[in-house]
Amino acid sequence: MRALSIAATGMSAQQLNVEVIAHNVANINTTSYKRSRAEFVDLLYQTELAAGTPAAGGTEVVPEGARVGLGVRAAAIRNLHLQGALTQTGNTFDMAMMGRGFFRVIGPEGETLYTRAAAFNKDQTGRVVTAEGYLVQPTMTVPPEATAINVNEQGQVYATIPGQVAPQLLGQFSVSSFINEVG
Protein backbone atom coordinates (compact mmCIF):
# COMPACT_ATOMS: atom_id res chain seq x y z
CA MET A 1 0.00 0.00 0.00
CA ARG A 2 2.89 2.35 0.70
CA ALA A 3 3.95 2.20 -2.97
CA LEU A 4 0.51 3.39 -4.10
CA SER A 5 0.59 6.25 -1.61
CA ILE A 6 4.04 7.34 -2.84
CA ALA A 7 2.87 7.13 -6.46
CA ALA A 8 -0.21 9.20 -5.62
CA THR A 9 1.94 12.03 -4.24
CA GLY A 10 3.93 12.01 -7.49
CA MET A 11 0.77 12.16 -9.60
CA SER A 12 -0.60 15.06 -7.54
CA ALA A 13 2.70 16.91 -7.92
CA GLN A 14 2.71 16.40 -11.70
CA GLN A 15 -0.91 17.55 -11.91
CA LEU A 16 0.03 20.78 -10.13
CA ASN A 17 3.02 21.19 -12.45
CA VAL A 18 0.81 20.80 -15.54
CA GLU A 19 -1.71 23.31 -14.09
CA VAL A 20 1.04 25.89 -13.56
CA ILE A 21 2.33 25.35 -17.11
CA ALA A 22 -1.23 25.65 -18.50
CA HIS A 23 -1.68 28.92 -16.60
CA ASN A 24 1.56 30.22 -18.11
CA VAL A 25 0.45 29.26 -21.63
CA ALA A 26 -3.01 30.80 -21.14
CA ASN A 27 -1.45 34.14 -20.13
CA ILE A 28 1.41 34.23 -22.62
CA ASN A 29 -0.01 37.36 -24.33
CA THR A 30 -1.15 39.13 -21.15
CA THR A 31 0.66 42.43 -20.70
CA SER A 32 3.23 42.31 -17.91
CA TYR A 33 2.41 38.69 -16.98
CA LYS A 34 5.11 36.97 -14.97
CA ARG A 35 5.29 33.25 -15.55
CA SER A 36 5.35 30.83 -12.62
CA ARG A 37 7.24 27.69 -11.74
CA ALA A 38 6.16 24.94 -9.35
CA GLU A 39 8.80 23.78 -6.89
CA PHE A 40 8.70 20.48 -5.05
CA VAL A 41 10.36 18.86 -2.04
CA ASP A 42 10.73 15.29 -0.85
CA LEU A 43 8.51 14.07 1.91
CA LEU A 44 10.16 12.37 4.87
CA TYR A 45 12.39 9.37 4.37
CA GLN A 46 11.81 6.15 6.25
CA THR A 47 14.93 4.22 7.28
CA GLU A 48 14.60 0.58 6.30
CA LEU A 49 18.18 -0.36 7.16
CA ALA A 50 20.43 1.83 9.31
CA ALA A 51 23.88 2.82 8.03
CA GLY A 52 26.56 0.34 9.12
CA THR A 53 24.11 -2.52 9.65
CA PRO A 54 25.34 -6.01 8.70
CA ALA A 55 23.95 -7.37 5.43
CA ALA A 56 21.56 -10.32 5.32
CA GLY A 57 24.37 -12.91 5.44
CA GLY A 58 26.01 -11.12 8.36
CA THR A 59 29.42 -11.04 6.70
CA GLU A 60 29.39 -7.61 5.10
CA VAL A 61 28.27 -4.20 6.35
CA VAL A 62 25.91 -1.91 4.38
CA PRO A 63 27.73 1.45 4.80
CA GLU A 64 25.01 3.75 3.45
CA GLY A 65 21.98 1.96 4.84
CA ALA A 66 18.64 1.90 3.07
CA ARG A 67 16.12 4.74 3.14
CA VAL A 68 12.82 4.87 1.30
CA GLY A 69 11.30 8.21 0.34
CA LEU A 70 7.64 8.69 1.13
CA GLY A 71 6.79 10.84 -1.88
CA VAL A 72 6.79 14.46 -2.93
CA ARG A 73 4.80 17.59 -2.17
CA ALA A 74 4.60 21.10 -3.58
CA ALA A 75 6.83 23.56 -1.72
CA ALA A 76 5.89 26.73 -3.60
CA ILE A 77 4.70 28.26 -6.83
CA ARG A 78 7.20 30.99 -7.62
CA ASN A 79 6.72 33.94 -9.95
CA LEU A 80 9.73 34.44 -12.20
CA HIS A 81 10.53 38.14 -12.48
CA LEU A 82 12.29 38.12 -15.82
CA GLN A 83 12.31 40.87 -18.43
CA GLY A 84 9.79 40.14 -21.17
CA ALA A 85 9.88 41.14 -24.81
CA LEU A 86 9.00 44.75 -25.62
CA THR A 87 6.37 45.43 -28.27
CA GLN A 88 5.44 48.60 -30.09
CA THR A 89 1.74 49.31 -29.46
CA GLY A 90 1.21 52.61 -31.23
CA ASN A 91 -0.36 54.18 -28.10
CA THR A 92 1.50 57.36 -27.12
CA PHE A 93 0.98 56.68 -23.42
CA ASP A 94 2.10 53.04 -23.31
CA MET A 95 5.37 52.71 -21.42
CA ALA A 96 7.94 49.95 -21.00
CA MET A 97 10.52 49.55 -18.31
CA MET A 98 13.84 47.85 -18.86
CA GLY A 99 15.26 46.15 -15.80
CA ARG A 100 13.87 46.26 -12.29
CA GLY A 101 11.16 48.51 -10.95
CA PHE A 102 7.44 49.17 -10.78
CA PHE A 103 5.21 52.14 -11.57
CA ARG A 104 3.21 53.44 -8.61
CA VAL A 105 -0.56 53.91 -8.95
CA ILE A 106 -3.47 54.69 -6.63
CA GLY A 107 -6.08 51.91 -6.45
CA PRO A 108 -9.87 52.24 -6.16
CA GLU A 109 -9.77 52.34 -2.33
CA GLY A 110 -6.96 54.92 -2.26
CA GLU A 111 -4.26 52.30 -1.61
CA THR A 112 -0.86 52.43 -3.28
CA LEU A 113 -0.40 49.69 -5.89
CA TYR A 114 2.61 48.78 -8.01
CA THR A 115 2.53 47.63 -11.63
CA ARG A 116 4.70 46.90 -14.61
CA ALA A 117 1.65 46.87 -16.91
CA ALA A 118 2.10 50.40 -18.18
CA ALA A 119 -0.72 50.61 -20.73
CA PHE A 120 -1.41 54.21 -19.69
CA ASN A 121 -3.98 56.62 -21.09
CA LYS A 122 -5.67 59.93 -20.25
CA ASP A 123 -8.91 60.20 -18.31
CA GLN A 124 -11.60 62.82 -19.11
CA THR A 125 -9.64 65.51 -17.19
CA GLY A 126 -6.31 64.71 -18.92
CA ARG A 127 -4.68 62.90 -15.99
CA VAL A 128 -2.47 59.90 -16.81
CA VAL A 129 -4.20 56.68 -15.68
CA THR A 130 -3.82 52.90 -16.11
CA ALA A 131 -6.09 50.84 -18.37
CA GLU A 132 -8.24 50.17 -15.28
CA GLY A 133 -8.52 53.91 -14.57
CA TYR A 134 -6.11 53.98 -11.61
CA LEU A 135 -4.28 57.28 -11.20
CA VAL A 136 -0.53 57.12 -11.94
CA GLN A 137 1.69 58.59 -9.22
CA PRO A 138 2.95 61.24 -9.21
CA THR A 139 -0.11 62.77 -10.86
CA MET A 140 0.44 64.29 -14.31
CA THR A 141 -2.17 66.16 -16.32
CA VAL A 142 -1.83 66.47 -20.08
CA PRO A 143 -3.11 69.82 -21.39
CA PRO A 144 -5.93 69.39 -23.94
CA GLU A 145 -4.02 71.43 -26.53
CA ALA A 146 -0.90 69.22 -26.37
CA THR A 147 0.08 67.86 -29.79
CA ALA A 148 2.78 65.40 -28.72
CA ILE A 149 3.98 63.67 -25.57
CA ASN A 150 7.60 62.61 -25.06
CA VAL A 151 9.25 60.74 -22.19
CA ASN A 152 13.01 60.76 -21.77
CA GLU A 153 15.16 58.00 -20.24
CA GLN A 154 14.92 59.62 -16.78
CA GLY A 155 11.12 59.31 -16.92
CA GLN A 156 10.43 63.02 -17.39
CA VAL A 157 7.23 63.62 -19.36
CA TYR A 158 7.11 66.57 -21.77
CA ALA A 159 4.19 67.93 -23.79
CA THR A 160 4.57 69.86 -27.03
CA ILE A 161 2.09 72.74 -26.97
CA PRO A 162 1.42 75.00 -29.99
CA GLY A 163 2.83 78.49 -29.52
CA GLN A 164 5.48 77.41 -27.00
CA VAL A 165 9.09 77.10 -28.13
CA ALA A 166 10.22 74.57 -25.52
CA PRO A 167 8.25 71.48 -24.51
CA GLN A 168 6.41 71.80 -21.19
CA LEU A 169 7.48 69.49 -18.34
CA LEU A 170 4.38 67.68 -17.02
CA GLY A 171 6.09 65.56 -14.37
CA GLN A 172 8.33 62.58 -13.89
CA PHE A 173 7.44 58.93 -13.47
CA SER A 174 8.78 57.53 -10.23
CA VAL A 175 10.01 53.96 -10.18
CA SER A 176 9.76 51.85 -7.06
CA SER A 177 11.94 48.82 -6.56
CA PHE A 178 11.96 46.20 -3.86
CA ILE A 179 14.66 44.00 -2.39
CA ASN A 180 12.34 40.99 -2.58
CA GLU A 181 10.20 41.47 -5.70
CA VAL A 182 8.56 38.08 -5.24
CA GLY A 183 7.43 39.00 -1.71
C-alpha positions as protocol buffer text, in pm:
chain_id: "A"
residue {
  index: 1
  type: MET
  ca { x: 0 y: 0 z: 0 }
}
residue {
  index: 2
  type: ARG
  ca { x: 289 y: 235 z: 70 }
}
residue {
  index: 3
  type: ALA
  ca { x: 395 y: 220 z: -297 }
}
residue {
  index: 4
  type: LEU
  ca { x: 51 y: 339 z: -410 }
}
residue {
  index: 5
  type: SER
  ca { x: 59 y: 625 z: -161 }
}
residue {
  index: 6
  type: ILE
  ca { x: 404 y: 734 z: -284 }
}
residue {
  index: 7
  type: ALA
  ca { x: 287 y: 713 z: -646 }
}
residue {
  index: 8
  type: ALA
  ca { x: -21 y: 920 z: -562 }
}
residue {
  index: 9
  type: THR
  ca { x: 194 y: 1203 z: -424 }
}
residue {
  index: 10
  type: GLY
  ca { x: 393 y: 1201 z: -749 }
}
residue {
  index: 11
  type: MET
  ca { x: 77 y: 1216 z: -960 }
}
residue {
  index: 12
  type: SER
  ca { x: -60 y: 1506 z: -754 }
}
residue {
  index: 13
  type: ALA
  ca { x: 270 y: 1691 z: -792 }
}
residue {
  index: 14
  type: GLN
  ca { x: 271 y: 1640 z: -1170 }
}
residue {
  index: 15
  type: GLN
  ca { x: -91 y: 1755 z: -1191 }
}
residue {
  index: 16
  type: LEU
  ca { x: 3 y: 2078 z: -1013 }
}
residue {
  index: 17
  type: ASN
  ca { x: 302 y: 2119 z: -1245 }
}
residue {
  index: 18
  type: VAL
  ca { x: 81 y: 2080 z: -1554 }
}
residue {
  index: 19
  type: GLU
  ca { x: -171 y: 2331 z: -1409 }
}
residue {
  index: 20
  type: VAL
  ca { x: 104 y: 2589 z: -1356 }
}
residue {
  index: 21
  type: ILE
  ca { x: 233 y: 2535 z: -1711 }
}
residue {
  index: 22
  type: ALA
  ca { x: -123 y: 2565 z: -1850 }
}
residue {
  index: 23
  type: HIS
  ca { x: -168 y: 2892 z: -1660 }
}
residue {
  index: 24
  type: ASN
  ca { x: 156 y: 3022 z: -1811 }
}
residue {
  index: 25
  type: VAL
  ca { x: 45 y: 2926 z: -2163 }
}
residue {
  index: 26
  type: ALA
  ca { x: -301 y: 3080 z: -2114 }
}
residue {
  index: 27
  type: ASN
  ca { x: -145 y: 3414 z: -2013 }
}
residue {
  index: 28
  type: ILE
  ca { x: 141 y: 3423 z: -2262 }
}
residue {
  index: 29
  type: ASN
  ca { x: -1 y: 3736 z: -2433 }
}
residue {
  index: 30
  type: THR
  ca { x: -115 y: 3913 z: -2115 }
}
residue {
  index: 31
  type: THR
  ca { x: 66 y: 4243 z: -2070 }
}
residue {
  index: 32
  type: SER
  ca { x: 323 y: 4231 z: -1791 }
}
residue {
  index: 33
  type: TYR
  ca { x: 241 y: 3869 z: -1698 }
}
residue {
  index: 34
  type: LYS
  ca { x: 511 y: 3697 z: -1497 }
}
residue {
  index: 35
  type: ARG
  ca { x: 529 y: 3325 z: -1555 }
}
residue {
  index: 36
  type: SER
  ca { x: 535 y: 3083 z: -1262 }
}
residue {
  index: 37
  type: ARG
  ca { x: 724 y: 2769 z: -1174 }
}
residue {
  index: 38
  type: ALA
  ca { x: 616 y: 2494 z: -935 }
}
residue {
  index: 39
  type: GLU
  ca { x: 880 y: 2378 z: -689 }
}
residue {
  index: 40
  type: PHE
  ca { x: 870 y: 2048 z: -505 }
}
residue {
  index: 41
  type: VAL
  ca { x: 1036 y: 1886 z: -204 }
}
residue {
  index: 42
  type: ASP
  ca { x: 1073 y: 1529 z: -85 }
}
residue {
  index: 43
  type: LEU
  ca { x: 851 y: 1407 z: 191 }
}
residue {
  index: 44
  type: LEU
  ca { x: 1016 y: 1237 z: 487 }
}
residue {
  index: 45
  type: TYR
  ca { x: 1239 y: 937 z: 437 }
}
residue {
  index: 46
  type: GLN
  ca { x: 1181 y: 615 z: 625 }
}
residue {
  index: 47
  type: THR
  ca { x: 1493 y: 422 z: 728 }
}
residue {
  index: 48
  type: GLU
  ca { x: 1460 y: 58 z: 630 }
}
residue {
  index: 49
  type: LEU
  ca { x: 1818 y: -36 z: 716 }
}
residue {
  index: 50
  type: ALA
  ca { x: 2043 y: 183 z: 931 }
}
residue {
  index: 51
  type: ALA
  ca { x: 2388 y: 282 z: 803 }
}
residue {
  index: 52
  type: GLY
  ca { x: 2656 y: 34 z: 912 }
}
residue {
  index: 53
  type: THR
  ca { x: 2411 y: -252 z: 965 }
}
residue {
  index: 54
  type: PRO
  ca { x: 2534 y: -601 z: 870 }
}
residue {
  index: 55
  type: ALA
  ca { x: 2395 y: -737 z: 543 }
}
residue {
  index: 56
  type: ALA
  ca { x: 2156 y: -1032 z: 532 }
}
residue {
  index: 57
  type: GLY
  ca { x: 2437 y: -1291 z: 544 }
}
residue {
  index: 58
  type: GLY
  ca { x: 2601 y: -1112 z: 836 }
}
residue {
  index: 59
  type: THR
  ca { x: 2942 y: -1104 z: 670 }
}
residue {
  index: 60
  type: GLU
  ca { x: 2939 y: -761 z: 510 }
}
residue {
  index: 61
  type: VAL
  ca { x: 2827 y: -420 z: 635 }
}
residue {
  index: 62
  type: VAL
  ca { x: 2591 y: -191 z: 438 }
}
residue {
  index: 63
  type: PRO
  ca { x: 2773 y: 145 z: 480 }
}
residue {
  index: 64
  type: GLU
  ca { x: 2501 y: 375 z: 345 }
}
residue {
  index: 65
  type: GLY
  ca { x: 2198 y: 196 z: 484 }
}
residue {
  index: 66
  type: ALA
  ca { x: 1864 y: 190 z: 307 }
}
residue {
  index: 67
  type: ARG
  ca { x: 1612 y: 474 z: 314 }
}
residue {
  index: 68
  type: VAL
  ca { x: 1282 y: 487 z: 130 }
}
residue {
  index: 69
  type: GLY
  ca { x: 1130 y: 821 z: 34 }
}
residue {
  index: 70
  type: LEU
  ca { x: 764 y: 869 z: 113 }
}
residue {
  index: 71
  type: GLY
  ca { x: 679 y: 1084 z: -188 }
}
residue {
  index: 72
  type: VAL
  ca { x: 679 y: 1446 z: -293 }
}
residue {
  index: 73
  type: ARG
  ca { x: 480 y: 1759 z: -217 }
}
residue {
  index: 74
  type: ALA
  ca { x: 460 y: 2110 z: -358 }
}
residue {
  index: 75
  type: ALA
  ca { x: 683 y: 2356 z: -172 }
}
residue {
  index: 76
  type: ALA
  ca { x: 589 y: 2673 z: -360 }
}
residue {
  index: 77
  type: ILE
  ca { x: 470 y: 2826 z: -683 }
}
residue {
  index: 78
  type: ARG
  ca { x: 720 y: 3099 z: -762 }
}
residue {
  index: 79
  type: ASN
  ca { x: 672 y: 3394 z: -995 }
}
residue {
  index: 80
  type: LEU
  ca { x: 973 y: 3444 z: -1220 }
}
residue {
  index: 81
  type: HIS
  ca { x: 1053 y: 3814 z: -1248 }
}
residue {
  index: 82
  type: LEU
  ca { x: 1229 y: 3812 z: -1582 }
}
residue {
  index: 83
  type: GLN
  ca { x: 1231 y: 4087 z: -1843 }
}
residue {
  index: 84
  type: GLY
  ca { x: 979 y: 4014 z: -2117 }
}
residue {
  index: 85
  type: ALA
  ca { x: 988 y: 4114 z: -2481 }
}
residue {
  index: 86
  type: LEU
  ca { x: 900 y: 4475 z: -2562 }
}
residue {
  index: 87
  type: THR
  ca { x: 637 y: 4543 z: -2827 }
}
residue {
  index: 88
  type: GLN
  ca { x: 544 y: 4860 z: -3009 }
}
residue {
  index: 89
  type: THR
  ca { x: 174 y: 4931 z: -2946 }
}
residue {
  index: 90
  type: GLY
  ca { x: 121 y: 5261 z: -3123 }
}
residue {
  index: 91
  type: ASN
  ca { x: -36 y: 5418 z: -2810 }
}
residue {
  index: 92
  type: THR
  ca { x: 150 y: 5736 z: -2712 }
}
residue {
  index: 93
  type: PHE
  ca { x: 98 y: 5668 z: -2342 }
}
residue {
  index: 94
  type: ASP
  ca { x: 210 y: 5304 z: -2331 }
}
residue {
  index: 95
  type: MET
  ca { x: 537 y: 5271 z: -2142 }
}
residue {
  index: 96
  type: ALA
  ca { x: 794 y: 4995 z: -2100 }
}
residue {
  index: 97
  type: MET
  ca { x: 1052 y: 4955 z: -1831 }
}
residue {
  index: 98
  type: MET
  ca { x: 1384 y: 4785 z: -1886 }
}
residue {
  index: 99
  type: GLY
  ca { x: 1526 y: 4615 z: -1580 }
}
residue {
  index: 100
  type: ARG
  ca { x: 1387 y: 4626 z: -1229 }
}
residue {
  index: 101
  type: GLY
  ca { x: 1116 y: 4851 z: -1095 }
}
residue {
  index: 102
  type: PHE
  ca { x: 744 y: 4917 z: -1078 }
}
residue {
  index: 103
  type: PHE
  ca { x: 521 y: 5214 z: -1157 }
}
residue {
  index: 104
  type: ARG
  ca { x: 321 y: 5344 z: -861 }
}
residue {
  index: 105
  type: VAL
  ca { x: -56 y: 5391 z: -895 }
}
residue {
  index: 106
  type: ILE
  ca { x: -347 y: 5469 z: -663 }
}
residue {
  index: 107
  type: GLY
  ca { x: -608 y: 5191 z: -645 }
}
residue {
  index: 108
  type: PRO
  ca { x: -987 y: 5224 z: -616 }
}
residue {
  index: 109
  type: GLU
  ca { x: -977 y: 5234 z: -233 }
}
residue {
  index: 110
  type: GLY
  ca { x: -696 y: 5492 z: -226 }
}
residue {
  index: 111
  type: GLU
  ca { x: -426 y: 5230 z: -161 }
}
residue {
  index: 112
  type: THR
  ca { x: -86 y: 5243 z: -328 }
}
residue {
  index: 113
  type: LEU
  ca { x: -40 y: 4969 z: -589 }
}
residue {
  index: 114
  type: TYR
  ca { x: 261 y: 4878 z: -801 }
}
residue {
  index: 115
  type: THR
  ca { x: 253 y: 4763 z: -1163 }
}
residue {
  index: 116
  type: ARG
  ca { x: 470 y: 4690 z: -1461 }
}
residue {
  index: 117
  type: ALA
  ca { x: 165 y: 4687 z: -1691 }
}
residue {
  index: 118
  type: ALA
  ca { x: 210 y: 5040 z: -1818 }
}
residue {
  index: 119
  type: ALA
  ca { x: -72 y: 5061 z: -2073 }
}
residue {
  index: 120
  type: PHE
  ca { x: -141 y: 5421 z: -1969 }
}
residue {
  index: 121
  type: ASN
  ca { x: -398 y: 5662 z: -2109 }
}
residue {
  index: 122
  type: LYS
  ca { x: -567 y: 5993 z: -2025 }
}
residue {
  index: 123
  type: ASP
  ca { x: -891 y: 6020 z: -1831 }
}
residue {
  index: 124
  type: GLN
  ca { x: -1160 y: 6282 z: -1911 }
}
residue {
  index: 125
  type: THR
  ca { x: -964 y: 6551 z: -1719 }
}
residue {
  index: 126
  type: GLY
  ca { x: -631 y: 6471 z: -1892 }
}
residue {
  index: 127
  type: ARG
  ca { x: -468 y: 6290 z: -1599 }
}
residue {
  index: 128
  type: VAL
  ca { x: -247 y: 5990 z: -1681 }
}
residue {
  index: 129
  type: VAL
  ca { x: -420 y: 5668 z: -1568 }
}
residue {
  index: 130
  type: THR
  ca { x: -382 y: 5290 z: -1611 }
}
residue {
  index: 131
  type: ALA
  ca { x: -609 y: 5084 z: -1837 }
}
residue {
  index: 132
  type: GLU
  ca { x: -824 y: 5017 z: -1528 }
}
residue {
  index: 133
  type: GLY
  ca { x: -852 y: 5391 z: -1457 }
}
residue {
  index: 134
  type: TYR
  ca { x: -611 y: 5398 z: -1161 }
}
residue {
  index: 135
  type: LEU
  ca { x: -428 y: 5728 z: -1120 }
}
residue {
  index: 136
  type: VAL
  ca { x: -53 y: 5712 z: -1194 }
}
residue {
  index: 137
  type: GLN
  ca { x: 169 y: 5859 z: -922 }
}
residue {
  index: 138
  type: PRO
  ca { x: 295 y: 6124 z: -921 }
}
residue {
  index: 139
  type: THR
  ca { x: -11 y: 6277 z: -1086 }
}
residue {
  index: 140
  type: MET
  ca { x: 44 y: 6429 z: -1431 }
}
residue {
  index: 141
  type: THR
  ca { x: -217 y: 6616 z: -1632 }
}
residue {
  index: 142
  type: VAL
  ca { x: -183 y: 6647 z: -2008 }
}
residue {
  index: 143
  type: PRO
  ca { x: -311 y: 6982 z: -2139 }
}
residue {
  index: 144
  type: PRO
  ca { x: -593 y: 6939 z: -2394 }
}
residue {
  index: 145
  type: GLU
  ca { x: -402 y: 7143 z: -2653 }
}
residue {
  index: 146
  type: ALA
  ca { x: -90 y: 6922 z: -2637 }
}
residue {
  index: 147
  type: THR
  ca { x: 8 y: 6786 z: -2979 }
}
residue {
  index: 148
  type: ALA
  ca { x: 278 y: 6540 z: -2872 }
}
residue {
  index: 149
  type: ILE
  ca { x: 398 y: 6367 z: -2557 }
}
residue {
  index: 150
  type: ASN
  ca { x: 760 y: 6261 z: -2506 }
}
residue {
  index: 151
  type: VAL
  ca { x: 925 y: 6074 z: -2219 }
}
residue {
  index: 152
  type: ASN
  ca { x: 1301 y: 6076 z: -2177 }
}
residue {
  index: 153
  type: GLU
  ca { x: 1516 y: 5800 z: -2024 }
}
residue {
  index: 154
  type: GLN
  ca { x: 1492 y: 5962 z: -1678 }
}
residue {
  index: 155
  type: GLY
  ca { x: 1112 y: 5931 z: -1692 }
}
residue {
  index: 156
  type: GLN
  ca { x: 1043 y: 6302 z: -1739 }
}
residue {
  index: 157
  type: VAL
  ca { x: 723 y: 6362 z: -1936 }
}
residue {
  index: 158
  type: TYR
  ca { x: 711 y: 6657 z: -2177 }
}
residue {
  index: 159
  type: ALA
  ca { x: 419 y: 6793 z: -2379 }
}
residue {
  index: 160
  type: THR
  ca { x: 457 y: 6986 z: -2703 }
}
residue {
  index: 161
  type: ILE
  ca { x: 209 y: 7274 z: -2697 }
}
residue {
  index: 162
  type: PRO
  ca { x: 142 y: 7500 z: -2999 }
}
residue {
  index: 163
  type: GLY
  ca { x: 283 y: 7849 z: -2952 }
}
residue {
  index: 164
  type: GLN
  ca { x: 548 y: 7741 z: -2700 }
}
residue {
  index: 165
  type: VAL
  ca { x: 909 y: 7710 z: -2813 }
}
residue {
  index: 166
  type: ALA
  ca { x: 1022 y: 7457 z: -2552 }
}
residue {
  index: 167
  type: PRO
  ca { x: 825 y: 7148 z: -2451 }
}
residue {
  index: 168
  type: GLN
  ca { x: 641 y: 7180 z: -2119 }
}
residue {
  index: 169
  type: LEU
  ca { x: 748 y: 6949 z: -1834 }
}
residue {
  index: 170
  type: LEU
  ca { x: 438 y: 6768 z: -1702 }
}
residue {
  index: 171
  type: GLY
  ca { x: 609 y: 6556 z: -1437 }
}
residue {
  index: 172
  type: GLN
  ca { x: 833 y: 6258 z: -1389 }
}
residue {
  index: 173
  type: PHE
  ca { x: 744 y: 5893 z: -1347 }
}
residue {
  index: 174
  type: SER
  ca { x: 878 y: 5753 z: -1023 }
}
residue {
  index: 175
  type: VAL
  ca { x: 1001 y: 5396 z: -1018 }
}
residue {
  index: 176
  type: SER
  ca { x: 976 y: 5185 z: -706 }
}
residue {
  index: 177
  type: SER
  ca { x: 1194 y: 4882 z: -656 }
}
residue {
  index: 178
  type: PHE
  ca { x: 1196 y: 4620 z: -386 }
}
residue {
  index: 179
  type: ILE
  ca { x: 1466 y: 4400 z: -239 }
}
residue {
  index: 180
  type: ASN
  ca { x: 1234 y: 4099 z: -258 }
}
residue {
  index: 181
  type: GLU
  ca { x: 1020 y: 4147 z: -570 }
}
residue {
  index: 182
  type: VAL
  ca { x: 856 y: 3808 z: -524 }
}
residue {
  index: 183
  type: GLY
  ca { x: 743 y: 3900 z: -171 }
}
